[in-house]
């Protein structure tokens, strides 16, 4: 089973500096089913302008309901200095990994 996503979340500059609870991600699987994943996100600074986010939670609806899940995201070249500008941080990107534990 595979999933290819463009993940979007409404985050503020402050949220990039502190842990976040009750994040919801609707996962669209390649067979047409979905999973609703709710998790808490923990932020860690890594080398340079990169940030690692670890999400720990559960699949609460759809395929794999009741399973534990762990995600990791790596955000590259994060311009936190952009938080002080009028436009702010417009976008971030990087690889992610999702592990579902039945």
Secondary structure as the mmCIF struct_conf table of DSSP 4:
data_model
#
loop_
_struct_conf.conf_type_id
_struct_conf.id
_struct_conf.beg_label_comp_id
_struct_conf.beg_label_asym_id
_struct_conf.beg_label_seq_id
_struct_conf.end_label_comp_id
_struct_conf.end_label_asym_id
_struct_conf.end_label_seq_id
TURN_TY1_P TURN_TY1_P1 UNK A 13 UNK A 13
HELX_RH_3T_P HELX_RH_3T_P1 UNK A 14 UNK A 17
BEND BEND1 UNK A 18 UNK A 18
STRN STRN1 UNK A 20 UNK A 28
TURN_TY1_P TURN_TY1_P2 UNK A 30 UNK A 31
BEND BEND2 UNK A 32 UNK A 32
STRN STRN2 UNK A 34 UNK A 45
BEND BEND3 UNK A 47 UNK A 47
TURN_TY1_P TURN_TY1_P3 UNK A 48 UNK A 49
STRN STRN3 UNK A 51 UNK A 62
TURN_TY1_P TURN_TY1_P4 UNK A 63 UNK A 66
STRN STRN4 UNK A 68 UNK A 75
BEND BEND4 UNK A 77 UNK A 77
HELX_RH_3T_P HELX_RH_3T_P2 UNK A 80 UNK A 84
BEND BEND5 UNK A 85 UNK A 87
STRN STRN5 UNK A 96 UNK A 101
#
